[in-house]
Amino acid sequence: MTSFSSPSRPDDNTTRTILIDAGEYHEKIIVTRRSPTIFAGITASPSSPLSNRVRIWQSTYVNQSDPTSTLHNCDAVVLSLVPPTSSQHTDFKAYNIDFTQRQILHGTPITQYQLGPSAALCVQSSTNASFYSCSFESYQDTIYIGSGSNAFFYGSIVRGMTDFIYGEGKAWFEKASLLVRACGGGITAWRGDPNNAEDEKVGVYISNSLIDRSSDASREKNLTGQCHLGRPWNADAHAVYLNTWMGDVVSQDGFKVWTRRQSNFVEGRTRFVEYNSSGPGGDMKKRNLTLERVLTDHEAKQIIWRNVFGGAPRWIDAKRLEQQ
């Protein structure tokens, strides 16, 4: 395990950049530094995550069938961002790095089903973070965005099976590729922030992106039309899809309730919205409009990342966005 909070990287409000050479690193990384911190991976093509030469991986998961297990979801993680105190925010950026959870059981790689929650990334409470041309790979609960946290993903790849983007903070995915390995739960699973119930912008936003099956998707199941855009972790869930191409894995219903026994959907509180979806799974005329709403042109134009995050905060690399 590697922790970035040592005296060699003092928390003195200066920006520290860590340049990572090409290679595979079997590490669990915990960043507690509040001052601006940058991880930059060596690459031949900064705009393409497929050209990344740095891969950081773990092979841990939460065994939910073991009553004696004390692991929580963010214990089984590759990269964890944790502020020093709940009243402080980290300022973190990462470029061109793959964060990967590999499932290994008794020495054998498991790829066709999930063993349990295993996060590639945990952005824990009160954290600001942004990622550029990175990839995040796991099976269940790939990315978690905690209470009071803000996360921005640009040109990145996310792979998973069940609720693989989940949380209770604010997360924006721009020009991302969401690649499903199987269809359990939803692609997203969000809930209202219990510590910030008044902030209506809390939620997950998928913009100008694509959803498709992963090249290593499960061969044991027929995924066509089986993947839902999201489900409500609680009644104050909020998920937005804007201008996103959707492959044939996406269910024509769009969203779904939590479970048959526990809906978690409350009309007027749960907010699932969609705008200008396209592709085989993007036919909004077939959506279940009891669960979601289709935005008007005017409404969609108001939803931009600057409005969600309150301007152009320093933890988002606006210059990188302008270059592409």
C-alpha positions in Angstrom: 0.0 0.0 0.0 1.3 3.5 -0.9 0.2 6.6 1.0 0.8 10.1 -0.4 0.9 12.2 2.7 4.5 12.0 3.7 6.8 14.9 4.8 8.4 14.8 1.3 5.1 16.0 0.0 4.1 18.6 2.6 0.5 19.9 2.7 1.6 23.5 2.1 -0.8 24.5 -0.6 1.8 24.0 -3.3 1.1 21.8 -6.4 3.0 18.6 -6.4 3.2 16.4 -9.6 4.1 12.8 -9.5 5.2 11.5 -12.9 4.7 7.7 -13.2 6.8 5.7 -15.6 5.4 3.0 -17.9 4.7 -0.3 -16.1 2.2 -2.3 -14.1 2.1 -1.6 -10.4 0.4 -3.9 -7.9 -0.6 -1.2 -5.3 -3.3 0.2 -3.2 -2.9 4.0 -3.2 -4.4 6.3 -0.5 -4.1 10.1 -1.1 -4.7 12.2 2.0 -2.9 15.4 0.8 -5.3 18.4 0.7 -3.0 20.6 -1.4 -3.1 20.2 -5.2 -1.7 16.8 -6.2 -1.3 15.5 -9.8 -0.6 11.9 -10.9 0.6 11.8 -14.6 1.2 8.6 -16.4 3.7 8.3 -19.3 1.9 8.0 -22.6 2.4 8.5 -26.3 -1.1 9.9 -26.8 -2.4 12.0 -24.0 -5.9 12.2 -25.5 -6.4 8.4 -25.7 -6.9 6.1 -22.7 -6.2 3.2 -25.0 -2.6 4.3 -25.3 -2.0 4.4 -21.5 1.2 2.8 -20.4 0.7 2.9 -16.7 -1.6 0.4 -15.0 -2.1 0.3 -11.2 -4.0 -2.8 -10.1 -5.4 -4.7 -7.1 -7.2 -8.0 -6.6 -9.3 -7.4 -3.6 -13.0 -7.6 -3.1 -15.6 -7.6 -0.3 -16.9 -11.1 0.3 -20.6 -10.4 1.1 -21.2 -14.1 1.9 -18.7 -14.1 4.8 -20.4 -12.8 8.0 -17.0 -12.4 9.6 -15.6 -10.0 7.0 -14.9 -6.5 8.2 -14.0 -5.0 4.8 -16.1 -2.1 3.5 -16.3 -1.2 -0.2 -13.6 1.5 0.0 -11.3 -0.9 1.7 -11.2 -3.1 -1.4 -9.9 -0.3 -3.7 -7.1 0.6 -6.1 -7.1 4.4 -5.6 -8.7 6.1 -2.5 -8.9 9.8 -2.0 -9.5 10.8 1.6 -9.3 14.4 3.0 -7.4 15.0 6.2 -10.6 16.1 8.0 -14.3 16.2 7.0 -14.1 20.0 6.8 -11.3 20.0 4.2 -11.3 19.2 0.5 -8.5 17.5 -1.5 -7.5 18.9 -4.9 -6.5 15.9 -7.1 -5.9 15.3 -10.8 -4.9 12.2 -12.7 -3.9 11.8 -16.3 -3.5 8.7 -18.5 -3.5 6.0 -15.8 -5.5 2.7 -15.7 -6.9 1.8 -12.3 -7.9 -1.9 -12.4 -9.4 -4.4 -10.1 -8.6 -8.0 -11.2 -10.7 -10.8 -9.8 -8.5 -13.7 -8.7 -9.9 -16.7 -6.8 -7.5 -19.4 -5.6 -5.0 -18.2 -8.1 -7.5 -18.3 -11.0 -8.7 -15.1 -12.8 -12.5 -14.7 -12.7 -13.9 -12.7 -15.6 -17.4 -14.1 -16.3 -19.1 -13.2 -13.0 -18.5 -10.9 -10.0 -17.1 -12.0 -6.7 -18.2 -9.0 -4.7 -17.8 -5.2 -4.5 -14.3 -4.1 -5.6 -13.6 -0.5 -6.4 -11.1 0.9 -8.8 -11.7 4.4 -7.3 -13.2 5.7 -4.1 -13.6 9.5 -3.9 -14.5 9.7 -0.3 -16.2 12.5 1.6 -15.4 16.1 0.9 -13.0 15.5 -2.0 -12.5 17.3 -5.3 -11.0 15.2 -8.1 -10.7 15.1 -11.9 -9.5 12.5 -14.3 -8.3 12.7 -17.9 -7.9 9.8 -20.4 -7.9 7.4 -17.5 -9.6 4.0 -17.2 -11.4 2.4 -14.3 -12.0 -1.4 -14.4 -13.9 -3.7 -12.0 -17.1 -5.7 -11.8 -19.3 -4.4 -9.0 -19.1 -0.8 -7.6 -16.2 0.3 -9.9 -16.4 4.0 -9.0 -17.8 5.6 -5.7 -18.3 9.3 -5.2 -18.9 10.1 -1.5 -20.9 12.7 0.4 -19.8 16.3 -0.3 -17.5 15.2 -3.1 -17.1 16.4 -6.6 -15.6 14.4 -9.4 -15.1 15.1 -13.1 -14.1 12.5 -15.7 -13.0 13.5 -19.2 -12.3 11.1 -22.1 -12.1 8.2 -19.8 -13.3 4.5 -19.8 -15.3 2.8 -17.1 -15.9 -1.0 -17.1 -18.2 -2.9 -14.8 -21.2 -5.2 -14.2 -23.4 -4.0 -11.3 -24.0 -0.4 -10.1 -20.6 0.3 -11.4 -20.9 4.1 -11.0 -22.5 4.9 -7.6 -22.5 7.4 -4.8 -24.0 10.4 -3.2 -21.9 13.4 -4.4 -21.6 15.1 -7.7 -20.0 13.3 -10.7 -19.8 14.4 -14.3 -18.6 12.1 -17.1 -17.8 13.9 -20.4 -16.9 12.0 -23.6 -16.6 8.9 -21.5 -17.0 5.2 -22.6 -19.1 3.2 -20.2 -18.5 -0.4 -21.1 -20.7 -3.2 -19.5 -19.3 -6.6 -18.7 -22.7 -7.8 -17.6 -26.0 -6.3 -16.5 -26.8 -6.3 -12.8 -28.6 -3.5 -11.0 -27.9 -0.4 -13.1 -25.1 1.3 -14.8 -25.5 4.0 -12.1 -26.9 3.9 -8.6 -27.2 7.2 -6.9 -28.8 8.6 -3.7 -29.3 12.1 -2.3 -26.5 13.4 -0.1 -27.7 12.9 3.6 -25.3 15.7 4.6 -26.4 18.1 1.9 -30.1 17.5 1.2 -30.7 21.0 -0.1 -28.3 20.8 -3.0 -30.4 19.8 -6.0 -27.3 19.4 -8.2 -26.1 16.4 -6.3 -26.2 13.5 -8.8 -24.5 11.7 -11.7 -24.3 13.3 -15.1 -23.3 11.4 -18.3 -22.7 13.8 -21.2 -21.6 13.3 -24.8 -20.6 9.8 -24.0 -21.3 6.2 -25.2 -22.5 3.0 -23.6 -21.7 -0.3 -25.1 -20.7 -3.9 -24.2 -17.1 -4.4 -23.2 -14.8 -6.5 -25.3 -14.5 -8.8 -22.4 -18.2 -8.9 -21.6 -19.7 -12.1 -20.1 -20.3 -14.8 -22.6 -22.6 -16.7 -20.2 -25.5 -14.2 -20.5 -27.4 -12.5 -23.3 -26.8 -8.8 -22.6 -29.0 -7.4 -25.3 -31.6 -5.0 -23.8 -30.7 -6.0 -20.3 -28.7 -3.0 -18.9 -30.6 -0.2 -17.2 -29.3 3.3 -17.1 -29.7 3.5 -13.4 -31.7 2.7 -10.3 -32.4 4.8 -7.1 -30.2 4.0 -4.1 -32.7 6.1 -2.2 -35.7 8.2 -3.0 -33.5 11.3 -3.7 -31.6 9.7 -6.5 -30.6 12.0 -9.4 -29.2 10.8 -12.8 -28.9 12.7 -16.0 -28.0 11.4 -19.5 -27.2 14.0 -22.2 -26.4 13.4 -25.9 -25.2 9.9 -25.3 -25.0 7.0 -27.8 -26.3 3.8 -26.4 -25.6 0.3 -27.7 -28.1 -2.6 -27.9 -27.2 -3.6 -24.3 -29.3 -0.7 -22.9 -32.9 -1.6 -21.9 -35.6 0.1 -23.8 -37.2 1.0 -20.4 -34.2 3.2 -19.5 -34.2 3.3 -15.7 -35.6 0.8 -13.1 -36.6 0.7 -9.5 -34.1 -0.6 -6.8 -35.8 -4.0 -6.3 -39.2 -5.5 -6.6 -39.6 -5.4 -2.8 -38.0 -2.0 -2.3 -38.7 0.4 -5.1 -36.9 3.5 -3.6 -38.7 5.5 -6.3 -40.8 8.4 -5.2 -42.5 10.6 -7.8 -41.5 14.2 -7.5 -38.3 13.3 -5.5 -36.5 10.8 -7.6 -35.1 12.5 -10.7 -34.1 10.4 -13.7 -33.8 12.5 -16.9 -32.6 12.0 -20.4 -32.0 14.1 -23.5 -31.1 13.4 -27.1 -30.0 9.8 -26.7 -29.1 7.8 -29.8 -28.1 4.4 -31.0 -29.9 1.0 -30.8 -30.5 1.5 -27.1 -31.3 5.2 -27.2 -34.9 5.2 -28.5 -36.5 7.5 -25.9 -40.0 6.8 -27.4 -39.8 3.4 -25.7 -38.8 4.7 -22.2 -40.7 4.0 -19.1 -41.9 7.6 -18.5 -43.3 6.7 -15.1 -39.7 6.6 -13.9 -38.0 9.2 -16.0 -38.6 12.4 -17.9 -37.3 13.6 -21.3 -35.8 17.0 -21.1 -36.7 19.9 -23.4 -34.0 21.6 -25.5 -34.2 24.6 -23.1 -33.8 22.5 -20.0 -30.9 20.5 -21.5 -29.0 23.6 -22.3 -29.0 24.7 -18.7 -27.2 21.5 -17.6 -23.5 22.1 -18.0 -20.6 21.1 -15.8 -19.8 24.7 -14.9 -23.3 25.1 -13.5 -23.1 21.8 -11.5 -19.7 22.6 -9.9 -20.2 26.4 -9.5 -18.0 27.8 -12.3 -14.5 26.6 -13.3 -12.9 25.4 -10.0 -9.1 24.9 -10.0 -9.4 21.2 -9.6 -10.8 20.9 -13.1 -8.2 21.3 -15.9 -10.2 23.7 -18.2 -7.2 24.1 -20.5 -7.2 20.4 -21.2 -10.8 20.5 -22.2 -10.2 23.5 -24.6 -7.4 21.6 -26.3 -9.7 18.7 -27.4 
